[in-house]
Amino acid sequence: MIIGKQKPLEEIREMLEGYKRVLILGCGTCVTVCLAGGEKEVAILATLLRMSEKMAGGDKTFSEHTIQRQCDNEFLDELEEKVKDVDAVLSLACGAGVGLVAERFPDLPVLPGLNTTFIGIPQERGVFTERCLSCGDCILDETGGICPVARCTKGLLNGPCGGTNNGKCEVDPEKDCAWTLIYQRLERQGKLERMRAYRPPRNFQAVVRPGKVVAE
């Protein structure tokens, strides 16, 4: 899932300068799970903004709403009425959600309340770890389901490097070496010969943005 982290309150307040009526819009999927942009987080942020606005002697008003997904046009229909009486939308969604809401309502400023950080998993309650960089060239079949692009600090496609020490990363000794994990996984599966495979460096100049996938 996509992991996001709420921007600092002061940064959000700076973004809201010049807007009097603001809709704080939550998203009910990824950012709800990672405790960054769901209905509960919308309510907390709205309370903080109202308090800070009152202390500053301002006159901004904040409304709240959460939809199931901001990254899917199907769920944006319910916003038609919600956005009629606001000057801006503060979106607590990933960048894709912010972008789609802005595309749907091009005359309305849609502001990002979160920083989209990575695609990851919940490791334990309240702790989320990166697992995928959306590089567009998945090699998990060759590496035992462990992504070296996301989990190796150096992003090595052919590893490990010479700095690994007792299964730990030389850049961050608190982290396991991704290629040691890959070796151990392939050993358990009886597929160590895959460690000998050579993978050419990625040609980042050949990456076309924005990406597009058409389902048959």
C-alpha positions in Angstrom: 0.0 0.0 0.0 1.0 3.6 -0.4 2.5 5.1 2.8 2.1 8.8 3.5 3.0 11.1 6.3 1.2 14.3 7.3 3.0 17.5 6.7 3.9 19.7 9.7 1.1 21.9 10.9 3.0 25.1 10.2 3.6 24.1 6.6 -0.1 23.3 6.1 -1.1 26.7 7.6 1.3 28.5 5.2 -0.3 26.6 2.3 -3.8 27.8 3.5 -2.9 31.5 3.5 -5.4 33.4 1.4 -8.1 30.8 1.6 -11.0 31.4 4.0 -13.2 28.3 3.6 -11.3 25.0 3.4 -12.5 21.5 3.0 -10.2 18.9 4.6 -10.7 15.8 2.5 -9.6 12.4 3.8 -9.1 9.1 1.9 -10.4 5.8 3.2 -7.8 3.4 1.8 -4.0 3.4 2.1 -3.5 6.5 4.1 -6.3 5.4 6.5 -4.4 2.2 7.2 -1.1 4.1 7.7 -2.8 6.5 10.1 -2.1 9.6 8.0 -5.2 10.6 6.2 -8.4 8.8 7.2 -11.5 10.1 8.9 -9.9 10.2 12.3 -6.8 12.1 11.0 -9.1 14.6 9.2 -11.0 15.3 12.5 -7.7 15.7 14.5 -6.2 18.1 11.9 -9.4 20.1 11.6 -9.4 20.6 15.4 -5.8 21.7 15.4 -6.3 24.1 12.5 -9.4 25.6 14.2 -7.5 26.1 17.4 -4.5 27.7 15.7 -6.8 29.9 13.7 -8.6 31.0 16.8 -5.3 31.8 18.6 -4.1 33.8 15.6 -7.4 35.8 15.5 -8.2 34.6 12.0 -11.5 33.8 10.4 -10.9 30.6 8.4 -13.6 27.9 8.5 -12.9 24.2 8.0 -15.3 21.5 6.9 -14.5 17.8 6.9 -15.2 14.9 4.6 -13.7 11.5 3.8 -14.3 9.4 0.7 -13.4 5.8 0.0 -10.7 6.6 -2.6 -9.4 9.9 -3.9 -7.5 8.1 -6.7 -10.7 6.8 -8.4 -13.1 9.1 -10.3 -16.0 6.9 -9.3 -15.8 8.1 -5.7 -15.4 11.8 -6.5 -19.0 12.3 -7.6 -20.0 12.9 -3.9 -17.7 15.9 -3.8 -19.7 17.9 -6.3 -21.8 19.5 -3.6 -19.1 19.6 -1.0 -16.8 21.8 -3.0 -19.3 24.4 -4.1 -18.9 26.6 -1.0 -15.1 26.3 -0.4 -12.1 28.2 -1.5 -9.7 25.3 -1.4 -9.4 21.6 -0.7 -6.8 20.3 1.7 -6.3 16.7 0.6 -5.0 14.0 2.9 -4.3 11.5 0.2 -1.3 10.4 -1.8 0.0 12.4 -4.7 -2.2 10.5 -7.1 -5.3 11.3 -5.1 -4.4 15.0 -4.9 -3.8 15.1 -8.6 -7.0 13.4 -9.6 -9.1 15.7 -7.3 -7.4 18.7 -8.8 -8.1 17.4 -12.3 -11.7 16.8 -11.5 -12.1 20.3 -10.1 -9.7 22.4 -12.1 -11.0 25.8 -10.9 -10.4 24.9 -7.3 -7.0 24.8 -5.5 -6.3 21.3 -4.2 -3.5 21.3 -1.7 -1.4 18.3 -0.4 -1.7 17.8 3.3 0.6 14.7 3.2 4.0 13.8 1.8 3.8 10.5 -0.1 6.7 8.5 1.0 6.8 5.0 -0.4 4.9 1.7 -1.2 5.2 -0.5 1.8 3.7 -2.8 4.4 2.7 -2.6 8.1 5.5 -4.2 9.9 3.8 -3.8 13.3 1.2 -1.5 14.7 2.1 2.1 13.7 5.3 1.0 11.9 5.5 0.9 8.1 8.4 -0.3 6.0 9.3 0.3 2.4 9.0 -2.7 0.0 8.6 -1.3 -3.6 9.7 1.7 -5.6 7.4 1.1 -8.5 10.4 0.9 -10.8 8.4 -0.8 -13.6 10.8 -3.8 -14.0 10.0 -6.3 -11.3 12.6 -9.0 -10.6 11.1 -10.5 -7.5 11.0 -13.9 -9.2 14.8 -13.9 -9.4 15.4 -12.6 -5.8 13.1 -14.7 -3.7 10.4 -12.0 -3.4 12.8 -9.5 -1.8 13.3 -6.3 -3.8 16.9 -5.2 -3.9 15.9 -1.8 -5.5 13.8 -0.9 -2.5 15.5 -2.7 0.3 19.2 -2.3 -0.6 20.4 1.1 0.5 22.5 1.3 -2.7 19.8 -0.2 -4.9 22.2 -2.8 -6.2 20.8 -5.2 -8.8 23.8 -7.5 -8.4 24.9 -7.9 -4.8 25.9 -7.9 -2.2 28.5 -5.1 -2.1 31.8 -5.5 -0.4 30.7 -3.6 2.7 28.2 -6.0 4.1 29.2 -7.2 7.5 27.6 -10.1 9.4 24.5 -9.7 7.3 24.2 -6.0 8.1 24.3 -2.9 5.8 27.5 -0.8 5.8 25.5 2.4 5.3 23.1 1.6 8.2 24.3 -1.2 10.5 20.9 -1.3 12.0 19.4 -2.7 8.7 19.8 -6.1 7.4 21.7 -6.4 4.1 19.1 -7.0 1.4 21.3 -9.3 -0.6 22.1 -11.4 2.5 18.3 -11.8 2.9 18.0 -12.7 -0.7 20.8 -15.3 -0.4 19.1 -16.9 2.6 15.7 -17.0 0.9 17.1 -18.5 -2.2 19.1 -21.0 -0.2 15.9 -22.1 1.6 14.2 -22.6 -1.8 17.1 -24.5 -3.3 17.6 -21.8 -5.9 21.0 -20.4 -5.1 22.1 -20.6 -8.7 20.0 -17.4 -9.3 22.6 -15.5 -7.3 24.9 -15.9 -10.3 22.6 -14.1 -12.7 23.8 -10.8 -14.0 21.3 -7.9 -14.3 22.4 -4.9 -16.4 22.1 -1.5 -14.8 18.7 0.3 -15.3 18.6 2.8 -18.1 16.7 5.6 -16.4 16.9 7.8 -19.6 14.5 5.2 -21.2 11.8 5.7 -18.6 8.9 7.5 -20.1 6.8 9.7 -17.8 3.9 9.7 -17.0 3.4 6.0 -17.2 0.3 4.4 -18.6 -1.2 0.9 -18.5 -4.1 -0.2 -20.8 -5.9 -3.3 -19.6 -6.9 -5.6 -22.4 
